[in-house]
Amino acid sequence: MGMNRAGQLIASCCGAAIVVAAAGIVMVGAGRRQSSRVVPAKLGTGGSSDVTGAPSGFGAGQVAGGTTSAVSGPVTVPSPGEIGQVPGSVTGSLVLQKGETFYGKGEAFFRDGDFSSASRYLQAEVGAHPGRFYPTYLLGISLWKDGALDEAIDSLTRAASLDPKSVKARVNLGRVLNDAGRHEDALKTADEAVAIDPDDSAALNVRGRALLNLGRRDEAIGAFKTAVEKDPGSAWAQNNLGFALIEAGRFSDAVPFLEEAVRLKPDVGIFQNNLGMAYERTDHRDRAIETYRAAVKAGGSDAAGRNLSRLGGTADDDTVQQEAVDPGQESTTAPAGPNQN
């Protein structure tokens, strides 16, 4: 597989986002807090250039070449057609047919969404060639998608050191650091990316998310605004800015950005849900119900169903119950953490 093709593959997998859920708001990387009324969905790291995965770490060891990997022993690099044994409970044997390479098979597994197998083959590639940027970078993304955040951070840190000018390595490293709750480190990494390319919207999104996680909301809003200015076509940037404005209680200001996010990606339920919350908080109840209903039908937002039910609407029935909502039903848990993206 060529590097250009692999680069296109990663570009389709990585990004940064924010969303609002069942009567409240959820931010990817944020902890839980209580909301007396509406539950927002989540601030995510989604989008066209985002990759995520729920943490489920496993032990790291050394592989050939002295590089850190998620296997507990040295990799025996086989010749084509032979079987290479990778000791440890995480992996079994790696098989190469004639003409195949560890990198080629790793990339193929990555493309198919088998990130565990991708990681095993890419670990072998990095063990044999520890100085190569792209296998190290793709290994970091695979480990992240497989839920191994600590190992992903190690691999992406090595990738960034191999290419001091790589924005994408730093952007994705920042995303994983945010997912791991290391927001100060994420901010530092995002600042490095922005210093390399001040016009990179994804880097600005990662920076905004880190700032928001650190409680520096006004600065986060500024970062997200710049991200939107640099790339108005980024639905995630539009959504993230809208989310931050909702967090600041600026519901009217949030509406146009969330409307644009929905216009750009109408099939993303979390965007619809966040917009519904902004409508609800600006006293547009009927529009909120309609938008929550669209979010439920689009899928991907558990909060939308709860928000719709709380307002008296149903997903399949256009009629809306007008009776008052029991105040006790309006108390829901607020922001959840990232499931990651």
FIBAZA-716797 format. One record per residue (C-alpha): z negated, y, x. Coordinates in steps of 0.02 Angstrom, whole numbers. Each point is the difference from the previous one (the first is absolute). Layout:
N
@w Z | v Y | u X
...
***
This chain:
341
@w 0 | v 0 | u 0
@w 45 | v 170 | u 70
@w -124 | v 138 | u 25
@w 96 | v 119 | u -112
@w -9 | v -123 | u -143
@w -185 | v -28 | u 29
@w -28 | v 186 | u 3
@w 83 | v 16 | u -170
@w -110 | v -140 | u -62
@w -160 | v 87 | u 50
@w 61 | v 166 | u -69
@w 9 | v -82 | u -169
@w -179 | v -61 | u 9
@w -111 | v 145 | u 54
@w -72 | v 166 | u -78
@w -156 | v 90 | u -70
@w -57 | v 34 | u -177
@w -130 | v 46 | u -127
@w -22 | v -56 | u -178
@w -108 | v 21 | u -156
@w -69 | v -145 | u -106
@w -91 | v -47 | u -159
@w -78 | v 162 | u -53
@w -28 | v 54 | u 179
@w 71 | v 16 | u 177
@w 17 | v -125 | u 141
@w 45 | v 36 | u 179
@w 63 | v -127 | u 123
@w -135 | v -7 | u 131
@w -128 | v 87 | u -107
@w -168 | v -72 | u -48
@w -67 | v -13 | u -177
@w -77 | v 142 | u -95
@w -50 | v 21 | u -181
@w 98 | v 100 | u -128
@w -71 | v 56 | u -166
@w 170 | v 5 | u -86
@w 165 | v -48 | u 72
@w 33 | v -139 | u 127
@w 136 | v 49 | u 124
@w 106 | v -134 | u 78
@w 20 | v 1 | u 188
@w 57 | v 97 | u 149
@w 116 | v -122 | u 81
@w 99 | v -26 | u 155
@w 149 | v -51 | u -98
@w 175 | v 64 | u 1
@w 158 | v -38 | u 94
@w -87 | v -12 | u 167
@w -169 | v -73 | u -39
@w -71 | v -171 | u 36
@w -169 | v -62 | u -55
@w -112 | v -150 | u -21
@w -179 | v -41 | u -48
@w -113 | v -31 | u 150
@w -36 | v -180 | u 43
@w -20 | v 0 | u 187
@w 3 | v -148 | u 117
@w -53 | v -21 | u 180
@w 104 | v 73 | u 139
@w 33 | v -86 | u 165
@w 112 | v 14 | u 152
@w 180 | v -59 | u 6
@w 117 | v -18 | u 147
@w 29 | v 165 | u 86
@w -177 | v 61 | u -33
@w 36 | v 75 | u -171
@w -124 | v -9 | u -141
@w 50 | v -109 | u -145
@w -71 | v -85 | u -153
@w 8 | v -171 | u 79
@w -137 | v -78 | u 104
@w 97 | v -62 | u 150
@w 154 | v 19 | u 109
@w 172 | v -19 | u -76
@w 112 | v -134 | u 75
@w 174 | v 75 | u -9
@w 126 | v -140 | u -35
@w 183 | v -7 | u 40
@w 118 | v 8 | u -149
@w -14 | v -158 | u -103
@w -175 | v -42 | u 64
@w -169 | v 18 | u -84
@w -123 | v 128 | u 66
@w -183 | v -34 | u -35
@w -110 | v 150 | u -40
@w -182 | v -57 | u 11
@w -126 | v 61 | u -127
@w -41 | v -17 | u -183
@w 112 | v 142 | u -52
@w 165 | v -75 | u 54
@w 83 | v -167 | u 16
@w 159 | v -35 | u 98
@w 148 | v 115 | u 17
@w 173 | v -78 | u -11
@w 159 | v 77 | u 68
@w 171 | v -71 | u -36
@w 147 | v 25 | u 117
@w 43 | v 184 | u 13
@w -161 | v 60 | u -82
@w -129 | v 115 | u 76
@w -182 | v 34 | u -40
@w 45 | v 178 | u -44
@w 146 | v -50 | u -110
@w -104 | v -124 | u -99
@w -144 | v 122 | u -11
@w 111 | v 135 | u -70
@w 78 | v -123 | u -124
@w -172 | v -51 | u -63
@w -47 | v 184 | u -13
@w 153 | v 36 | u -104
@w -44 | v -145 | u -115
@w -177 | v 66 | u -23
@w -84 | v -143 | u 95
@w -106 | v 112 | u 110
@w -113 | v -138 | u 62
@w 146 | v -98 | u 73
@w 79 | v 161 | u 62
@w -159 | v 41 | u 94
@w -6 | v -170 | u 84
@w 178 | v 10 | u 67
@w -16 | v 182 | u 49
@w -162 | v -39 | u 92
@w 97 | v -126 | u 103
@w 136 | v 129 | u 34
@w -126 | v 130 | u 55
@w -89 | v -129 | u 107
@w 164 | v -36 | u 91
@w 54 | v 183 | u 8
@w -155 | v 112 | u -12
@w 93 | v 156 | u 55
@w 124 | v 5 | u -143
@w -34 | v 135 | u -129
@w 83 | v -65 | u -157
@w -72 | v -177 | u -6
@w -172 | v 75 | u 30
@w 29 | v 128 | u -137
@w 64 | v -128 | u -125
@w -145 | v -115 | u 41
@w -119 | v 141 | u -45
@w 86 | v 27 | u -167
@w -1 | v -188 | u -36
@w -185 | v -14 | u 39
@w -34 | v 151 | u -112
@w 98 | v -78 | u -143
@w -94 | v -163 | u 29
@w -167 | v 91 | u -17
@w -54 | v -7 | u 182
@w -42 | v 183 | u 22
@w -91 | v -8 | u 167
@w 139 | v -102 | u 81
@w 131 | v 114 | u -77
@w -88 | v 152 | u 74
@w -1 | v -83 | u 172
@w 185 | v -42 | u -10
@w 56 | v 170 | u -66
@w -108 | v 87 | u 131
@w 90 | v -99 | u 135
@w 168 | v 41 | u -80
@w -42 | v 186 | u 2
@w -47 | v -11 | u 183
@w 165 | v -87 | u 39
@w 97 | v 143 | u -81
@w -93 | v 167 | u 18
@w 130 | v 85 | u -111
@w -1 | v -123 | u -144
@w -47 | v 88 | u -161
@w 14 | v -157 | u -107
@w -124 | v -97 | u 108
@w -128 | v 140 | u -21
@w 35 | v 24 | u -184
@w -30 | v -183 | u -38
@w -149 | v -8 | u 118
@w -74 | v 147 | u -95
@w 27 | v -91 | u -165
@w -89 | v -156 | u 61
@w -143 | v 105 | u 70
@w -18 | v 85 | u -169
@w -2 | v -170 | u -86
@w -134 | v -57 | u 123
@w -107 | v 152 | u -41
@w 23 | v 76 | u 173
@w 53 | v 169 | u -68
@w -40 | v 104 | u 154
@w 108 | v -115 | u 105
@w 135 | v 6 | u -134
@w -1 | v 190 | u 5
@w 14 | v 2 | u 189
@w 146 | v -122 | u -5
@w 87 | v 98 | u -138
@w -21 | v 160 | u 101
@w 86 | v -86 | u 147
@w 146 | v -47 | u -113
@w 13 | v 176 | u -70
@w -3 | v 70 | u 177
@w 150 | v -109 | u 43
@w 94 | v 44 | u -161
@w -73 | v 142 | u -105
@w 131 | v -33 | u -135
@w -48 | v -181 | u -32
@w -59 | v -11 | u -181
@w -78 | v -172 | u 21
@w -108 | v 60 | u 144
@w -57 | v 148 | u -105
@w -43 | v -118 | u -143
@w -107 | v -108 | u 114
@w -84 | v 158 | u 64
@w -34 | v 59 | u -177
@w -73 | v -167 | u -50
@w -117 | v -1 | u 150
@w -57 | v 177 | u -38
@w -31 | v -43 | u -182
@w -100 | v -153 | u 50
@w -103 | v 111 | u 115
@w -39 | v 119 | u -143
@w 109 | v 139 | u 69
@w 93 | v 23 | u -165
@w 75 | v 173 | u 27
@w 74 | v -54 | u 166
@w 65 | v -158 | u -81
@w 86 | v 100 | u -136
@w 81 | v 106 | u 136
@w 62 | v -155 | u 91
@w 71 | v -75 | u -160
@w 84 | v 165 | u -46
@w 86 | v 2 | u 170
@w 52 | v -182 | u -24
@w 82 | v 47 | u -165
@w 86 | v 149 | u 79
@w 69 | v -109 | u 140
@w 58 | v -137 | u -119
@w 8 | v 52 | u -184
@w 81 | v -167 | u -39
@w -156 | v -97 | u 49
@w -80 | v -58 | u -161
@w -155 | v -53 | u 94
@w -22 | v 172 | u 77
@w 18 | v 78 | u -172
@w -126 | v -122 | u -73
@w -124 | v 24 | u 144
@w 2 | v 187 | u -22
@w -25 | v -19 | u -187
@w -145 | v -118 | u 31
@w -86 | v 119 | u 120
@w 20 | v 143 | u -124
@w -78 | v -108 | u -137
@w -143 | v -37 | u 119
@w -21 | v 188 | u 18
@w -4 | v 23 | u -189
@w 167 | v 92 | u 4
@w 80 | v -102 | u -139
@w 133 | v 126 | u -52
@w 55 | v 18 | u 181
@w 12 | v -189 | u 17
@w 118 | v -24 | u -148
@w 167 | v 57 | u 77
@w -24 | v -107 | u 156
@w -46 | v -155 | u -101
@w 145 | v 32 | u -118
@w 116 | v 5 | u 150
@w -75 | v -162 | u 68
@w 35 | v -84 | u -167
@w 175 | v 73 | u -7
@w 37 | v -70 | u 173
@w -78 | v -171 | u -33
@w -25 | v -27 | u -188
@w -34 | v -185 | u 26
@w -162 | v 29 | u 99
@w -143 | v -20 | u -122
@w -129 | v 87 | u 107
@w 104 | v 160 | u 0
@w 12 | v -7 | u -189
@w -187 | v -29 | u -13
@w -43 | v 148 | u 112
@w 115 | v 112 | u -99
@w -81 | v -61 | u -161
@w -169 | v 50 | u 67
@w 63 | v 173 | u 46
@w 71 | v 19 | u -176
@w -164 | v -59 | u -75
@w -101 | v 122 | u 103
@w 114 | v 143 | u -55
@w -26 | v -43 | u -184
@w 171 | v -79 | u -28
@w -68 | v -155 | u -84
@w 161 | v -63 | u -79
@w 95 | v 18 | u 163
@w -142 | v -88 | u 91
@w 8 | v -147 | u -121
@w 189 | v -12 | u 19
@w -14 | v 4 | u 190
@w -142 | v -126 | u 7
@w 105 | v -113 | u -110
@w 146 | v 17 | u 121
@w -118 | v -42 | u 143
@w -57 | v -159 | u -87
@w 180 | v -55 | u -30
@w 48 | v 39 | u 180
@w -146 | v -103 | u 65
@w -99 | v 19 | u 159
@w -140 | v 107 | u -74
@w -150 | v -87 | u -78
@w -74 | v 171 | u -36
@w 142 | v 48 | u -116
@w -45 | v -131 | u -129
@w -181 | v 58 | u -4
@w 52 | v 182 | u -11
@w 121 | v -38 | u -142
@w -131 | v -100 | u -94
@w -129 | v 136 | u 25
@w 114 | v 127 | u -83
@w 34 | v -118 | u -145
@w 177 | v -52 | u 44
@w 76 | v -172 | u 26
@w 138 | v -55 | u 115
@w 110 | v -75 | u -137
@w -38 | v 112 | u -148
@w 60 | v 180 | u -6
@w -137 | v 46 | u -122
@w -160 | v 74 | u 68
@w -171 | v -19 | u -74
@w -70 | v 172 | u -34
@w -184 | v -43 | u -16
@w -117 | v 69 | u 131
@w -32 | v -103 | u 153
@w -174 | v -67 | u 25
@w -72 | v 102 | u 145
@w -67 | v -159 | u 75
@w 176 | v -66 | u 19
@w 50 | v 147 | u 108
@w -116 | v -44 | u 142
@w 99 | v -104 | u 124
@w -6 | v -38 | u 182
@w 103 | v 118 | u 103
@w 99 | v -11 | u 162
@w 27 | v -172 | u 69
@w 51 | v -33 | u 178
@w 173 | v -49 | u 59
@w 67 | v -171 | u -41
@w 130 | v 21 | u 126
@w 130 | v 103 | u 24
***
